[in-house]
């Protein structure tokens, strides 16, 4: 960028006025470095177990202090490792999975007779148990039944575990019963006929028959 460009103004940073610098030096406490008489215009942390406390150093001594500052000075290696591990959780206590009363809440024998596990269910067998509410019905091949599939079974009047042969036989029976030609063109029967055909085709597409 050209400094003499007519399209842009020069960016200027207003320097600290000399009287302000002098005022800062006068108002600042003396440098805490032994033997130094310069004003302590810069703060430096006092170290571990003294958080929130600071030394007041001049610019030269604060640089020297920071170059040699070590928060873990005097700590053993295992103590440093433990501190760093606890820092990952903000130095808050943690528990292993299921350690904080998990068995008690699930109704372990003698732990809490009022919590028997009957108030919750585990339909996906996450906890590996069989207690609790009854799991959702499963297809013969072991996968979970979706709501649309369950509705299709209900439309055909079949159970979830019905075989392919039973589905075909039931489908033929309902088609003959509700076909418009067999009911004199009754509209309600025609709607039932369409629902049966759609349900069967859906189950067929999902691999049930």
C-alpha positions as CSV (number, residue, x, y, z in Angstrom):
1,X,0.0,0.0,0.0
2,X,1.3,3.4,-0.9
3,X,1.6,5.7,2.1
4,X,0.7,8.7,-0.1
5,X,-2.4,7.1,-1.5
6,X,-5.3,9.5,-1.7
7,X,-7.8,6.7,-1.0
8,X,-6.5,5.8,2.4
9,X,-5.5,7.7,5.5
10,X,-2.4,6.8,7.2
11,X,-2.8,4.6,10.3
12,X,-1.3,6.3,13.2
13,X,-0.9,5.0,16.8
14,X,-0.8,7.8,19.2
15,X,2.3,7.4,21.4
16,X,2.1,7.6,25.1
17,X,2.8,11.1,26.2
18,X,5.9,11.7,28.2
19,X,4.0,13.1,31.1
20,X,1.8,10.0,31.3
21,X,4.9,7.8,31.4
22,X,6.3,9.9,34.2
23,X,3.0,9.8,36.1
24,X,2.9,6.0,35.8
25,X,6.4,5.7,37.2
26,X,5.5,8.0,40.1
27,X,2.3,6.1,41.0
28,X,3.8,2.6,40.7
29,X,5.3,0.9,43.8
30,X,9.0,0.2,44.0
31,X,10.4,-2.8,42.3
32,X,10.4,-5.9,44.6
33,X,13.7,-7.1,43.2
34,X,16.4,-6.9,45.8
35,X,18.5,-3.8,45.4
36,X,16.4,-2.3,42.6
37,X,15.1,1.2,43.0
38,X,13.2,1.4,39.7
39,X,9.4,1.6,39.8
40,X,7.6,-1.8,39.7
41,X,5.3,-1.1,36.7
42,X,4.8,-4.8,35.8
43,X,3.2,-7.6,37.8
44,X,4.5,-11.2,38.0
45,X,2.8,-14.2,39.8
46,X,4.3,-15.3,43.0
47,X,3.8,-19.0,42.2
48,X,2.1,-22.1,43.3
49,X,-0.2,-22.0,46.4
50,X,-0.1,-18.2,46.2
51,X,-2.5,-17.7,43.3
52,X,-3.8,-14.1,43.1
53,X,-0.6,-12.6,44.6
54,X,1.9,-10.8,42.5
55,X,5.4,-9.2,42.6
56,X,5.9,-5.7,41.3
57,X,8.9,-5.6,39.0
58,X,10.5,-3.1,36.6
59,X,10.6,-4.1,33.0
60,X,14.1,-5.5,33.1
61,X,13.5,-7.7,36.2
62,X,10.1,-8.9,35.1
63,X,11.7,-10.2,32.0
64,X,14.3,-12.0,33.9
65,X,11.8,-13.4,36.4
66,X,9.5,-14.7,33.6
67,X,12.4,-16.3,31.8
68,X,13.1,-18.5,34.8
69,X,9.6,-18.9,36.2
70,X,8.4,-22.5,36.7
71,X,5.1,-23.2,38.3
72,X,6.0,-26.8,39.1
73,X,9.3,-25.9,40.8
74,X,10.0,-28.1,43.8
75,X,7.3,-30.7,42.9
76,X,8.2,-34.4,42.3
77,X,7.5,-36.0,38.9
78,X,4.6,-38.1,40.1
79,X,3.0,-35.0,41.7
80,X,3.4,-33.0,38.5
81,X,1.8,-35.9,36.5
82,X,-1.1,-36.1,38.9
83,X,-1.6,-32.3,38.7
84,X,-1.7,-32.4,34.9
85,X,-4.1,-35.3,34.9
86,X,-6.5,-33.5,37.3
87,X,-6.2,-30.4,35.2
88,X,-8.1,-32.2,32.4
89,X,-11.2,-32.1,34.5
90,X,-10.7,-28.8,36.1
91,X,-9.4,-30.4,39.3
92,X,-13.0,-31.7,40.0
93,X,-13.6,-35.2,41.3
94,X,-14.7,-37.8,38.7
95,X,-16.0,-41.4,38.9
96,X,-15.8,-44.4,36.7
97,X,-18.8,-45.4,34.7
98,X,-21.5,-47.0,36.9
99,X,-19.5,-46.3,40.1
100,X,-21.7,-43.6,41.5
101,X,-24.6,-45.7,42.7
102,X,-25.4,-47.5,39.4
103,X,-26.1,-50.9,41.0
104,X,-28.1,-49.3,43.7
105,X,-30.4,-47.5,41.3
106,X,-30.8,-50.7,39.3
107,X,-32.1,-52.6,42.3
108,X,-29.2,-54.7,43.4
109,X,-30.2,-57.2,46.1
110,X,-30.0,-55.7,49.5
111,X,-29.0,-52.3,48.2
112,X,-32.3,-50.6,47.9
113,X,-35.5,-52.7,48.0
114,X,-37.6,-49.7,46.8
115,X,-35.7,-49.6,43.5
116,X,-36.2,-53.0,41.8
117,X,-35.6,-51.8,38.3
118,X,-39.3,-52.2,37.3
119,X,-39.6,-48.4,36.7
120,X,-37.3,-48.4,33.7
121,X,-36.7,-50.5,30.6
122,X,-33.8,-51.6,28.5
123,X,-35.3,-52.4,25.1
124,X,-31.9,-52.3,23.3
125,X,-30.2,-54.6,25.8
126,X,-27.6,-51.9,26.6
127,X,-27.1,-53.1,30.2
128,X,-27.3,-56.8,29.2
129,X,-30.1,-57.6,31.7
130,X,-33.6,-58.8,31.3
131,X,-35.2,-56.9,34.2
132,X,-37.5,-54.0,33.6
133,X,-40.3,-53.5,31.3
134,X,-40.9,-55.9,28.4
135,X,-38.7,-55.2,25.4
136,X,-40.1,-54.1,22.1
137,X,-41.1,-57.0,19.8
138,X,-38.5,-58.2,17.4
139,X,-38.6,-59.6,13.9
140,X,-37.8,-63.2,13.4
141,X,-34.3,-62.3,12.2
142,X,-33.7,-60.4,15.5
143,X,-33.9,-56.8,14.3
144,X,-36.1,-54.1,15.9
145,X,-39.6,-53.6,14.4
146,X,-40.4,-50.1,13.1
147,X,-43.7,-48.5,13.7
148,X,-44.6,-48.7,10.0
149,X,-43.9,-52.4,9.9
150,X,-45.9,-53.0,13.1
151,X,-48.9,-51.1,11.6
152,X,-48.7,-53.2,8.4
153,X,-48.9,-56.4,10.6
154,X,-51.9,-54.9,12.4
155,X,-53.6,-54.1,9.0
156,X,-53.2,-57.8,8.0
157,X,-54.3,-59.0,11.4
158,X,-51.1,-60.9,12.0
159,X,-48.6,-61.2,14.8
160,X,-45.0,-59.9,14.5
161,X,-43.6,-63.4,14.3
162,X,-45.9,-64.6,11.5
163,X,-44.2,-66.7,8.8
164,X,-44.0,-65.7,5.1
165,X,-46.5,-68.5,4.3
166,X,-49.0,-67.2,6.9
167,X,-48.6,-63.7,5.4
168,X,-49.3,-64.8,1.9
169,X,-52.3,-66.9,3.0
170,X,-53.7,-64.0,5.0
171,X,-53.2,-61.6,2.1
172,X,-55.1,-63.8,-0.4
173,X,-57.9,-64.2,2.1
174,X,-58.3,-60.5,2.7
175,X,-58.0,-59.6,-1.0
176,X,-60.8,-62.0,-1.9
177,X,-63.0,-60.7,1.0
178,X,-62.5,-56.9,0.3
179,X,-62.1,-56.8,-3.5
180,X,-64.6,-54.3,-5.0
181,X,-66.1,-56.9,-7.3
182,X,-66.9,-59.1,-4.3
183,X,-68.7,-56.4,-2.4
184,X,-70.7,-54.7,-5.1
185,X,-68.4,-51.7,-5.4
186,X,-68.8,-50.8,-1.7
187,X,-66.5,-47.8,-1.1
188,X,-65.6,-48.7,2.5
189,X,-64.6,-52.2,1.4
190,X,-62.4,-50.7,-1.4
191,X,-60.5,-48.6,1.1
192,X,-59.9,-51.7,3.2
193,X,-58.7,-53.5,0.1
194,X,-56.2,-50.8,-0.7
195,X,-54.9,-50.8,2.9
196,X,-54.3,-54.6,2.7
197,X,-52.5,-54.4,-0.6
198,X,-50.3,-51.5,0.6
199,X,-49.5,-53.3,3.9
200,X,-48.5,-56.5,2.2
201,X,-46.4,-54.8,-0.5
202,X,-44.6,-52.9,2.2
203,X,-43.8,-56.0,4.3
204,X,-42.7,-57.7,1.1
205,X,-40.3,-54.9,0.3
206,X,-38.9,-55.1,3.8
207,X,-38.1,-58.8,3.3
208,X,-40.8,-60.3,5.5
209,X,-42.4,-62.3,2.8
